[in-house]
């Protein structure tokens, strides 16, 4: 990917940072939701993205994977500029996305959902996913629309892992799930990080749950990053949490 981009005039950035977003403006059609938004994600890091409803968190994730209207700014991924690249090229470069709506294939079995996106390189295969989510192994011949909401979320995450990404984008992965499933999902995310060392961007409304999953956080308001810092420091600072997120103890 980098070589092709260099031939077309897109320069390569020599950096140890996996993802760098530089003053990006993006949205839907002429409407801009992100306004000169900037952030970075290091290799192997988990960045938690917080903010009130409607401030641009999902738009950020969709802009990273190439599903919004790009207006200006730069997105660097693994040393290459990608803001004008098609979504499938970003995925092949190592960027995977688990959307809020899960978007599994309802008429395919669990096995087929995993197999259709599988890539040979990297540590993740169906066996590894089933080890991570034993529930899916028990239902491997079930169709996607025969799974519970929690099982569908496991399948959406497992399917993303089958592409063997270096960056995993999670958009509210535990929203609406039962507490037991939430526990399983969070344990899986921690295990993925410890075993595979992949970087994660986690968007989540439950700030207390989210901040426990990543070392660093970024808060978005009106389409821009208004705060970055260690997650544990923000979690311990109730006045700052209330000002940034409108939450009370």
Backbone as JSON, one array per atom type, in Angstrom:
{
  "sequence": "XXXXXXXXXXXXXXXXXXXXXXXXXXXXXXXXXXXXXXXXXXXXXXXXXXXXXXXXXXXXXXXXXXXXXXXXXXXXXXXXXXXXXXXXXXXXXXXXXXXXXXXXXXXXXXXXXXXXXXXXXXXXXXXXXXXXXXXXXXXXXXXXXXXXXXXXXXXXXXXXXXXXXXXXXXXXXXXXXXXXXXXXXXXXXXXXXXXXXXXXXXXXXXXXXXXXXXXXXXXXXXXXXXXXXXXXXXXXXXXXXXXXXXXXX",
  "N": [[0.82, -1.21, 0.0], [1.89, 1.26, 0.83], [3.91, 1.68, -1.06], [2.46, 2.04, -3.43], [1.09, 4.32, -2.81], [3.14, 6.14, -2.55], [4.07, 6.28, -5.19], [1.94, 7.61, -6.29], [2.24, 10.08, -5.32], [1.69, 10.42, -2.62], [3.16, 10.97, 0.38], [5.41, 9.08, 2.54], [5.42, 8.66, 6.02], [7.86, 8.66, 8.44], [7.63, 7.15, 11.38], [6.96, 6.04, 14.75], [4.44, 6.02, 15.68], [1.29, 4.55, 15.33], [-1.25, 5.43, 14.4], [-2.15, 8.61, 13.29], [-4.04, 11.45, 13.45], [-4.57, 14.42, 11.87], [-5.8, 17.46, 12.29], [-8.37, 17.0, 11.09], [-11.21, 17.55, 9.13], [-14.42, 16.44, 8.64], [-17.46, 14.77, 7.61], [-20.84, 14.35, 6.67], [-21.79, 14.43, 3.47], [-22.18, 17.84, 2.62], [-22.26, 18.66, 5.25], [-20.38, 19.27, 8.1], [-19.0, 17.43, 10.7], [-16.78, 16.73, 12.22], [-14.25, 18.89, 13.34], [-11.31, 20.08, 12.58], [-10.0, 18.01, 13.99], [-7.66, 16.32, 16.0], [-5.55, 13.61, 16.91], [-3.55, 10.94, 18.34], [-2.45, 7.51, 18.16], [-0.52, 5.11, 19.63], [1.49, 2.23, 18.72], [0.13, -0.76, 19.85], [-1.27, 0.5, 21.87], [-4.16, 1.33, 23.87], [-6.65, 3.53, 23.26], [-9.11, 5.41, 24.74], [-12.11, 6.85, 23.74], [-14.19, 9.4, 24.56], [-17.28, 11.23, 25.2], [-20.19, 13.38, 25.09], [-23.49, 12.45, 23.82], [-23.8, 12.68, 20.3], [-21.56, 14.25, 19.65], [-19.63, 13.57, 17.85], [-18.22, 11.14, 18.0], [-18.77, 8.58, 16.83], [-18.67, 9.44, 14.2], [-15.97, 10.05, 14.0], [-14.82, 7.42, 14.11], [-15.98, 6.33, 11.78], [-14.88, 8.02, 9.92], [-12.21, 7.32, 10.07], [-12.24, 4.79, 8.92], [-13.09, 5.4, 6.42], [-15.74, 6.09, 5.64], [-17.09, 8.48, 5.62], [-17.63, 11.88, 4.44], [-14.8, 13.38, 3.37], [-13.15, 16.38, 4.12], [-10.9, 18.02, 4.83], [-7.49, 17.98, 6.16], [-5.29, 15.41, 7.56], [-4.86, 11.87, 7.62], [-2.81, 9.59, 8.97], [-1.67, 6.31, 8.74], [0.08, 3.65, 9.94], [2.43, 4.69, 8.88], [1.67, 5.74, 6.41], [-0.25, 8.01, 4.38], [-3.76, 8.0, 4.43], [-6.23, 9.19, 4.08], [-7.58, 9.57, 1.69], [-7.95, 7.08, 0.74], [-9.73, 4.1, -0.25], [-12.21, 2.31, 1.74], [-11.73, -0.54, 1.76], [-9.04, -0.73, 1.21], [-7.88, 0.47, 3.4], [-8.61, -1.38, 5.31], [-7.18, -3.63, 4.44], [-4.67, -2.7, 4.95], [-4.5, -2.97, 7.66], [-6.45, -2.02, 9.41], [-9.26, -2.47, 11.35], [-12.8, -2.68, 12.0], [-15.43, -2.61, 14.34], [-18.66, -2.08, 14.18], [-21.37, -0.17, 15.72], [-23.82, -1.3, 15.0], [-23.21, -3.89, 14.51], [-23.58, -5.58, 12.13], [-23.26, -8.18, 11.08], [-23.38, -11.04, 8.83], [-26.54, -12.06, 8.27], [-27.62, -14.35, 7.02], [-25.62, -16.19, 6.85], [-23.71, -18.82, 8.36], [-22.09, -18.98, 11.61], [-19.49, -20.0, 11.27], [-19.18, -19.41, 8.53], [-19.43, -16.61, 8.5], [-17.05, -15.91, 9.75], [-15.15, -17.11, 8.07], [-15.42, -15.82, 5.6], [-14.07, -13.43, 5.64], [-11.51, -14.05, 6.29], [-7.96, -13.85, 6.63], [-4.8, -15.12, 5.65], [-2.38, -14.37, 6.88], [-0.89, -13.63, 10.08], [-1.87, -14.02, 13.6], [-4.58, -14.64, 14.1], [-7.21, -16.86, 13.67], [-10.04, -19.01, 12.89], [-10.07, -20.98, 14.9], [-8.68, -19.71, 16.99], [-10.4, -17.56, 17.5], [-12.65, -18.98, 18.39], [-11.59, -20.04, 20.69], [-11.33, -17.72, 22.15], [-14.0, -16.95, 22.33], [-15.94, -19.17, 23.5], [-18.71, -19.57, 23.36], [-19.39, -18.99, 20.72], [-18.23, -21.1, 19.37], [-19.85, -23.21, 20.15], [-22.07, -22.56, 18.7], [-21.45, -22.64, 16.04], [-22.56, -23.56, 13.67], [-24.91, -22.22, 13.5], [-27.05, -19.76, 12.0], [-26.41, -16.25, 11.44], [-28.62, -14.67, 12.16], [-29.79, -16.19, 14.06], [-28.59, -15.91, 16.44], [-28.12, -14.58, 19.76], [-28.18, -11.12, 20.92], [-25.78, -10.57, 22.32], [-24.16, -12.68, 21.44], [-24.04, -12.08, 18.73], [-22.55, -9.75, 18.88], [-20.12, -10.75, 19.82], [-19.49, -12.27, 17.58], [-19.21, -10.24, 15.66], [-16.93, -8.97, 16.64], [-15.12, -11.12, 16.56], [-15.08, -11.57, 13.8], [-13.84, -9.22, 12.89], [-11.32, -9.64, 14.01], [-10.42, -11.73, 12.44], [-9.33, -10.59, 10.21], [-6.85, -9.98, 11.0], [-5.85, -7.47, 12.26], [-3.81, -4.5, 12.88], [-4.77, -2.35, 14.14], [-7.66, -1.93, 15.97], [-10.93, -0.82, 15.84], [-13.42, 0.03, 17.95], [-16.75, 0.58, 18.36], [-18.73, 1.45, 20.78], [-18.88, -1.26, 22.04], [-20.12, -2.73, 24.11], [-22.65, -1.84, 24.43], [-25.97, -2.08, 25.45], [-25.79, -4.73, 26.23], [-26.12, -7.67, 28.32], [-25.01, -7.8, 31.77], [-23.27, -10.06, 32.28], [-22.39, -10.73, 29.71], [-21.14, -8.37, 29.02], [-18.97, -8.49, 30.79], [-17.62, -10.72, 29.7], [-16.97, -9.72, 27.15], [-15.27, -7.54, 27.74], [-13.21, -8.88, 29.04], [-12.28, -10.35, 26.88], [-11.31, -8.32, 25.22], [-9.19, -7.36, 26.76], [-7.59, -9.64, 26.77], [-6.98, -9.89, 24.04], [-5.33, -7.69, 23.66], [-3.17, -8.32, 25.35], [-2.16, -10.67, 24.26], [-1.91, -10.29, 21.48], [-1.03, -7.73, 21.07], [-2.21, -5.62, 19.7], [-3.28, -2.32, 18.68], [-5.92, -0.32, 19.99], [-8.84, 1.57, 19.49], [-11.3, 2.72, 21.45], [-14.58, 3.53, 21.62], [-17.0, 4.52, 23.86], [-19.95, 4.86, 25.81], [-20.26, 4.34, 28.52], [-18.43, 5.64, 30.77], [-16.93, 4.91, 33.04], [-16.52, 2.16, 32.75], [-15.19, 2.18, 30.29], [-12.83, 3.73, 30.72], [-11.33, 2.08, 32.28], [-10.25, 0.35, 30.49], [-8.21, 1.34, 28.93], [-5.03, 3.03, 28.69], [-4.9, 5.7, 28.08], [-6.91, 8.57, 27.34], [-9.24, 10.36, 25.26], [-11.3, 13.15, 24.96], [-14.11, 14.21, 23.2], [-15.75, 17.08, 21.94], [-18.21, 18.86, 20.28], [-17.11, 18.04, 17.83], [-14.33, 18.22, 18.06], [-11.22, 17.45, 19.71], [-11.1, 17.95, 23.09], [-9.85, 17.3, 25.38], [-7.1, 15.39, 26.48], [-5.38, 12.73, 28.08], [-4.05, 10.71, 30.84], [-6.04, 7.86, 31.55], [-6.68, 6.98, 34.15], [-6.3, 9.25, 35.68], [-8.31, 11.0, 34.77], [-10.57, 9.52, 35.52], [-10.39, 9.71, 38.26], [-10.88, 12.36, 38.75], [-13.48, 13.93, 39.54], [-14.76, 16.55, 39.31], [-13.68, 17.4, 36.82], [-14.59, 15.37, 35.11], [-17.35, 15.86, 35.31], [-17.5, 18.37, 34.13], [-16.58, 17.87, 31.52], [-18.13, 15.71, 30.57], [-20.6, 15.9, 31.7], [-21.4, 14.3, 33.83], [-22.34, 13.12, 37.06], [-21.32, 12.34, 40.39]],
  "CA": [[0.0, 0.0, 0.0], [2.74, 2.46, 0.9], [4.61, 1.89, -2.31], [1.52, 2.59, -4.4], [0.76, 5.69, -2.42], [4.29, 6.97, -2.85], [4.08, 6.49, -6.63], [0.89, 8.55, -6.64], [2.52, 11.38, -4.72], [1.34, 10.44, -1.21], [4.43, 10.69, 1.05], [5.48, 8.16, 3.67], [5.85, 9.29, 7.27], [8.7, 7.8, 9.3], [7.16, 7.38, 12.73], [6.59, 4.87, 15.53], [3.02, 6.15, 15.96], [0.53, 3.76, 14.37], [-2.3, 6.26, 13.82], [-2.1, 10.03, 13.6], [-5.08, 12.24, 12.81], [-4.1, 15.8, 11.9], [-6.73, 18.54, 11.97], [-9.31, 16.47, 10.12], [-12.59, 18.01, 9.01], [-15.16, 15.42, 7.9], [-18.87, 14.69, 7.99], [-21.73, 13.64, 5.76], [-22.1, 15.41, 2.44], [-21.61, 19.14, 2.95], [-22.31, 18.91, 6.7], [-19.15, 18.91, 8.8], [-19.19, 17.0, 12.08], [-15.46, 16.86, 12.83], [-13.68, 20.21, 13.06], [-9.88, 20.13, 12.86], [-9.77, 17.04, 15.07], [-6.32, 15.72, 16.0], [-5.2, 12.66, 17.97], [-2.58, 9.91, 17.96], [-2.52, 6.21, 18.82], [0.74, 4.39, 19.49], [1.38, 0.79, 18.49], [-0.19, -1.52, 21.04], [-1.95, 1.32, 22.86], [-5.61, 1.42, 23.87], [-7.12, 4.89, 23.45], [-10.53, 5.5, 25.02], [-12.69, 8.08, 23.22], [-15.41, 9.72, 25.3], [-17.98, 12.46, 24.85], [-21.65, 13.31, 25.14], [-24.13, 11.99, 22.59], [-23.88, 13.61, 19.18], [-20.42, 15.18, 19.54], [-18.75, 13.18, 16.75], [-17.41, 9.95, 18.29], [-18.97, 7.6, 15.76], [-18.17, 10.05, 12.96], [-14.52, 9.85, 14.01], [-14.53, 6.05, 13.72], [-16.36, 6.14, 10.38], [-13.91, 8.76, 9.11], [-10.97, 6.55, 10.04], [-12.38, 3.67, 7.99], [-13.37, 5.91, 5.08], [-17.17, 6.06, 5.32], [-17.67, 9.82, 5.68], [-17.13, 12.82, 3.45], [-13.55, 14.0, 3.82], [-13.03, 17.77, 3.69], [-9.51, 18.49, 4.93], [-6.69, 17.35, 7.19], [-4.53, 14.23, 7.18], [-4.91, 10.66, 8.44], [-1.64, 8.74, 8.74], [-1.81, 4.99, 9.35], [1.23, 2.77, 9.73], [3.42, 5.38, 8.07], [1.15, 6.19, 5.11], [-1.47, 8.82, 4.37], [-4.86, 7.15, 3.96], [-7.53, 9.86, 4.11], [-8.26, 9.47, 0.39], [-7.98, 5.68, 0.33], [-11.01, 3.4, -0.1], [-12.29, 1.53, 2.98], [-11.14, -1.88, 1.68], [-7.58, -0.6, 1.24], [-7.52, 0.73, 4.8], [-8.73, -2.66, 6.01], [-6.05, -4.48, 4.06], [-3.46, -2.16, 5.58], [-4.46, -3.38, 9.06], [-7.43, -1.3, 10.21], [-10.52, -3.22, 11.42], [-13.87, -1.89, 12.62], [-16.61, -3.28, 14.85], [-19.64, -0.99, 14.27], [-22.44, -0.27, 16.71], [-24.92, -2.14, 14.51], [-22.62, -5.24, 14.36], [-23.54, -5.81, 10.69], [-22.88, -9.53, 10.66], [-24.18, -11.55, 7.72], [-27.58, -12.84, 8.95], [-27.95, -15.6, 6.33], [-24.45, -17.06, 6.89], [-23.43, -19.41, 9.66], [-20.97, -18.39, 12.34], [-18.29, -20.42, 10.54], [-19.1, -18.69, 7.26], [-19.16, -15.21, 8.81], [-15.62, -15.78, 10.03], [-14.34, -17.53, 6.95], [-15.52, -14.97, 4.42], [-13.13, -12.3, 5.75], [-10.24, -14.55, 6.85], [-6.7, -13.63, 5.93], [-3.84, -16.13, 6.06], [-1.28, -13.87, 7.69], [-1.24, -13.19, 11.42], [-2.19, -15.06, 14.58], [-5.99, -14.89, 14.32], [-7.96, -17.74, 12.78], [-11.3, -19.41, 13.51], [-9.78, -21.68, 16.14], [-8.31, -18.73, 18.02], [-11.63, -16.83, 17.85], [-13.49, -19.87, 19.2], [-10.96, -20.11, 22.0], [-11.66, -16.46, 22.82], [-15.45, -16.94, 22.57], [-16.46, -20.54, 23.42], [-20.12, -19.56, 22.98], [-19.48, -19.03, 19.27], [-17.9, -22.46, 18.93], [-21.05, -24.03, 20.36], [-23.1, -22.16, 17.74], [-20.73, -22.39, 14.79], [-23.41, -23.87, 12.51], [-26.1, -21.37, 13.53], [-27.04, -18.56, 11.17], [-26.2, -15.02, 12.19], [-29.87, -14.16, 12.72], [-30.23, -17.11, 15.11], [-27.78, -15.64, 17.62], [-28.55, -13.5, 20.65], [-27.45, -9.87, 20.71], [-24.43, -10.71, 22.83], [-23.43, -13.58, 20.55], [-23.78, -11.33, 17.51], [-21.43, -8.83, 19.15], [-18.92, -11.59, 19.83], [-19.19, -12.63, 16.2], [-18.7, -9.05, 14.99], [-15.55, -8.78, 17.08], [-14.34, -12.21, 16.01], [-14.91, -11.35, 12.36], [-12.81, -8.19, 12.73], [-10.02, -10.24, 14.32], [-10.02, -12.64, 11.35], [-8.54, -9.83, 9.24], [-5.54, -9.8, 11.63], [-5.54, -6.04, 12.21], [-2.89, -3.88, 13.83], [-5.59, -1.37, 14.84], [-9.06, -2.35, 16.08], [-11.8, 0.29, 16.16], [-14.6, -0.51, 18.62], [-17.76, 1.62, 18.57], [-19.67, 1.04, 21.82], [-18.99, -2.71, 21.91], [-20.91, -3.39, 25.15], [-23.93, -1.14, 24.53], [-27.18, -2.9, 25.44], [-25.54, -6.14, 26.54], [-26.3, -8.09, 29.7], [-23.76, -7.66, 32.54], [-22.38, -11.2, 32.11], [-21.79, -10.61, 28.38], [-20.21, -7.24, 29.12], [-17.76, -9.01, 31.44], [-16.93, -11.57, 28.74], [-16.43, -8.89, 26.08], [-14.13, -6.77, 28.25], [-12.12, -9.83, 29.25], [-11.75, -10.69, 25.56], [-10.52, -7.18, 24.75], [-7.92, -7.36, 27.51], [-6.79, -10.77, 26.31], [-6.49, -9.55, 22.71], [-4.21, -6.76, 23.8], [-2.01, -8.95, 25.99], [-1.63, -11.74, 23.42], [-1.61, -9.89, 20.1], [-0.37, -6.43, 21.07], [-2.8, -4.69, 18.74], [-3.77, -1.05, 19.18], [-7.38, -0.27, 20.04], [-9.57, 2.81, 19.77], [-12.55, 2.28, 22.06], [-15.61, 4.53, 21.86], [-17.94, 3.91, 24.79], [-20.7, 5.81, 26.62], [-20.05, 4.04, 29.94], [-17.09, 6.17, 30.95], [-16.19, 4.18, 34.07], [-16.11, 0.9, 32.14], [-14.24, 2.45, 29.21], [-11.55, 4.24, 31.2], [-10.58, 0.97, 32.84], [-9.75, -0.51, 29.42], [-7.12, 1.96, 28.18], [-4.13, 3.87, 29.47], [-5.03, 7.11, 27.73], [-8.25, 8.9, 26.87], [-9.48, 11.62, 24.55], [-12.7, 13.57, 25.07], [-14.54, 15.0, 22.05], [-16.91, 17.96, 22.1], [-18.46, 19.63, 19.06], [-16.28, 17.6, 16.73], [-12.91, 18.44, 18.28], [-10.7, 16.9, 20.95], [-10.99, 19.02, 24.09], [-9.05, 16.83, 26.52], [-6.4, 14.13, 26.41], [-4.57, 12.49, 29.27], [-4.16, 9.36, 31.4], [-7.42, 7.48, 31.88], [-6.9, 6.89, 35.59], [-6.39, 10.61, 36.23], [-9.64, 11.53, 34.49], [-11.53, 8.79, 36.32], [-10.28, 10.16, 39.66], [-11.16, 13.8, 38.83], [-14.92, 14.06, 39.34], [-15.13, 17.85, 38.73], [-13.34, 17.45, 35.4], [-15.55, 14.49, 34.44], [-18.64, 16.53, 35.22], [-17.4, 19.46, 33.16], [-16.37, 17.36, 30.17], [-19.12, 14.73, 30.16], [-21.89, 16.16, 32.31], [-21.74, 13.21, 34.74], [-22.24, 13.44, 38.47], [-20.99, 11.18, 41.22]],
  "C": [[0.85, 1.25, 0.0], [3.43, 2.74, -0.41], [3.7, 2.53, -3.34], [1.2, 4.04, -4.07], [1.92, 6.63, -2.72], [4.35, 7.28, -4.34], [3.04, 7.52, -7.05], [1.08, 9.9, -5.95], [2.17, 11.5, -3.26], [2.58, 10.06, -0.42], [4.29, 9.7, 2.18], [6.03, 8.89, 4.88], [6.65, 8.3, 8.09], [8.33, 8.07, 10.75], [6.88, 6.05, 13.42], [5.12, 4.91, 15.91], [2.24, 5.38, 14.9], [-0.51, 4.61, 13.65], [-2.11, 7.7, 14.25], [-3.14, 10.76, 12.76], [-4.71, 13.71, 12.99], [-5.16, 16.76, 11.38], [-7.73, 18.12, 10.88], [-10.67, 17.13, 10.25], [-13.33, 17.01, 8.13], [-16.6, 15.41, 8.38], [-19.64, 13.89, 6.97], [-22.24, 14.63, 4.72], [-21.46, 16.75, 2.8], [-21.54, 19.44, 4.45], [-21.02, 18.41, 7.36], [-19.46, 18.59, 10.26], [-17.88, 17.1, 12.85], [-14.82, 18.17, 12.38], [-12.23, 20.25, 13.53], [-9.52, 19.23, 14.04], [-8.39, 16.4, 14.89], [-6.18, 14.75, 17.16], [-4.18, 11.68, 17.43], [-2.86, 8.63, 18.74], [-1.2, 5.5, 18.57], [0.49, 2.91, 19.22], [1.13, 0.08, 19.82], [-0.96, -0.76, 22.11], [-3.46, 1.17, 22.74], [-6.01, 2.85, 24.21], [-8.62, 4.86, 23.63], [-11.03, 6.86, 24.53], [-14.05, 8.28, 23.87], [-16.04, 11.01, 24.79], [-19.47, 12.27, 24.97], [-22.2, 12.78, 23.82], [-24.09, 13.09, 21.53], [-22.7, 14.53, 18.99], [-19.44, 14.77, 18.45], [-17.93, 11.93, 16.98], [-17.54, 8.91, 17.18], [-18.49, 8.15, 14.43], [-16.66, 9.93, 12.88], [-14.17, 8.45, 13.53], [-14.84, 5.83, 12.25], [-15.43, 6.91, 9.45], [-12.6, 8.0, 9.01], [-11.06, 5.41, 9.04], [-12.81, 4.09, 6.61], [-14.82, 5.94, 4.68], [-17.85, 7.42, 5.43], [-17.13, 10.67, 4.53], [-15.92, 13.53, 4.02], [-13.47, 15.42, 3.26], [-11.59, 18.27, 3.73], [-8.81, 17.78, 6.07], [-6.0, 16.1, 6.67], [-4.78, 13.09, 8.16], [-3.73, 9.79, 8.04], [-1.86, 7.42, 9.47], [-0.63, 4.12, 8.95], [2.22, 3.38, 8.73], [2.94, 5.92, 6.75], [-0.08, 7.08, 5.29], [-2.59, 8.01, 3.75], [-6.19, 7.88, 3.83], [-8.29, 9.81, 2.79], [-8.34, 8.02, -0.11], [-9.37, 5.07, 0.58], [-11.02, 2.57, 1.18], [-11.6, 0.17, 2.89], [-9.61, -1.81, 1.7], [-7.11, -0.29, 2.67], [-7.6, -0.57, 5.61], [-7.56, -3.57, 5.69], [-4.74, -4.0, 4.68], [-3.37, -2.5, 7.06], [-5.43, -2.68, 9.98], [-8.75, -2.07, 10.18], [-11.52, -2.48, 12.3], [-14.98, -2.81, 13.1], [-17.67, -2.21, 15.08], [-20.68, -1.23, 15.36], [-23.5, -1.28, 16.28], [-24.49, -3.58, 14.25], [-22.49, -5.65, 12.91], [-22.92, -7.15, 10.3], [-23.77, -9.95, 9.5], [-25.26, -12.48, 8.29], [-27.86, -14.19, 8.33], [-26.76, -16.55, 6.23], [-24.29, -17.65, 8.28], [-22.29, -18.66, 10.35], [-19.66, -18.73, 11.64], [-18.11, -19.59, 9.27], [-18.84, -17.21, 7.47], [-17.68, -14.97, 9.05], [-14.78, -16.07, 8.8], [-14.33, -16.57, 5.79], [-14.54, -13.8, 4.46], [-11.73, -12.75, 6.15], [-9.07, -14.2, 5.95], [-5.66, -14.59, 6.5], [-2.77, -15.63, 7.0], [-1.78, -13.49, 9.09], [-1.74, -14.3, 12.31], [-3.65, -15.46, 14.65], [-6.57, -15.78, 13.23], [-9.21, -18.18, 13.53], [-11.07, -20.11, 14.84], [-9.46, -20.74, 17.29], [-9.53, -17.92, 18.46], [-12.53, -17.69, 18.73], [-12.89, -20.09, 20.59], [-11.28, -18.87, 22.82], [-13.13, -16.41, 23.22], [-16.01, -18.36, 22.43], [-17.93, -20.61, 23.04], [-20.28, -19.66, 21.46], [-19.17, -20.43, 18.74], [-19.11, -23.38, 19.07], [-22.12, -23.76, 19.3], [-22.54, -21.97, 16.33], [-21.56, -22.7, 13.56], [-24.69, -23.06, 12.5], [-25.93, -20.21, 12.56], [-26.88, -17.33, 12.04], [-27.47, -14.5, 12.84], [-30.47, -15.09, 13.77], [-29.46, -16.89, 16.42], [-28.42, -14.56, 18.48], [-27.75, -12.24, 20.35], [-26.01, -9.95, 21.17], [-23.58, -11.6, 21.94], [-23.11, -12.9, 19.22], [-22.62, -10.36, 17.71], [-20.11, -9.59, 19.21], [-18.51, -11.94, 18.41], [-18.65, -11.43, 15.43], [-17.25, -8.79, 15.36], [-14.65, -9.88, 16.52], [-14.08, -12.04, 14.53], [-13.85, -10.3, 12.09], [-11.42, -8.77, 13.0], [-9.52, -11.14, 13.2], [-9.26, -11.91, 10.25], [-7.14, -9.54, 9.77], [-5.09, -8.33, 11.6], [-4.41, -5.65, 13.16], [-3.61, -2.8, 14.64], [-7.04, -1.84, 14.8], [-9.89, -1.17, 16.58], [-13.11, -0.26, 16.7], [-15.57, 0.63, 18.95], [-18.84, 1.09, 19.5], [-19.91, -0.47, 21.8], [-19.84, -3.39, 22.98], [-22.27, -2.71, 25.34], [-25.1, -2.13, 24.45], [-26.98, -4.36, 25.78], [-25.77, -6.43, 28.02], [-24.97, -8.03, 30.45], [-22.78, -8.81, 32.36], [-21.67, -11.13, 30.76], [-20.8, -9.46, 28.34], [-18.89, -7.7, 29.72], [-16.96, -9.86, 30.46], [-16.27, -10.73, 27.64], [-15.2, -8.12, 26.55], [-12.94, -7.68, 28.53], [-11.47, -10.21, 27.92], [-10.87, -9.56, 25.02], [-9.18, -7.13, 25.46], [-7.01, -8.49, 27.03], [-6.2, -10.5, 24.94], [-5.27, -8.66, 22.8], [-2.98, -7.46, 24.35], [-1.36, -9.98, 25.08], [-1.17, -11.26, 22.05], [-0.94, -8.53, 20.02], [-0.94, -5.44, 20.09], [-3.23, -3.41, 19.44], [-5.29, -1.04, 19.08], [-7.83, 1.18, 20.24], [-10.96, 2.39, 20.22], [-13.46, 3.48, 22.32], [-16.67, 3.88, 22.75], [-18.61, 4.99, 25.62], [-20.45, 5.59, 28.11], [-18.62, 4.41, 30.3], [-16.28, 5.38, 31.97], [-15.69, 2.84, 33.55], [-14.99, 1.16, 31.13], [-12.86, 2.85, 29.74], [-10.7, 3.16, 31.84], [-9.92, 0.1, 31.77], [-8.55, 0.08, 28.67], [-6.3, 2.89, 29.03], [-4.4, 5.35, 29.26], [-6.43, 7.36, 27.16], [-8.25, 10.21, 26.11], [-10.96, 11.92, 24.65], [-13.01, 14.49, 23.89], [-15.74, 15.85, 22.42], [-17.01, 18.82, 20.85], [-17.44, 19.31, 17.96], [-14.8, 17.83, 16.88], [-12.49, 17.78, 19.59], [-10.46, 18.05, 21.93], [-10.18, 18.59, 25.3], [-8.36, 15.53, 26.13], [-5.58, 13.96, 27.68], [-4.73, 11.07, 29.75], [-5.58, 9.05, 31.84], [-7.66, 7.47, 33.39], [-7.02, 8.27, 36.23], [-7.76, 11.22, 35.97], [-10.69, 10.84, 35.35], [-11.53, 9.27, 37.77], [-10.67, 11.63, 39.84], [-12.63, 14.05, 38.52], [-15.32, 15.44, 38.8], [-14.83, 17.95, 37.24], [-14.28, 16.55, 34.59], [-16.89, 15.17, 34.25], [-18.61, 17.65, 34.19], [-17.33, 18.94, 31.74], [-17.55, 16.52, 29.68], [-20.52, 14.97, 30.74], [-22.34, 15.05, 33.24], [-21.54, 13.65, 36.17], [-21.96, 12.17, 39.25], [-22.25, 10.51, 41.74]]
}
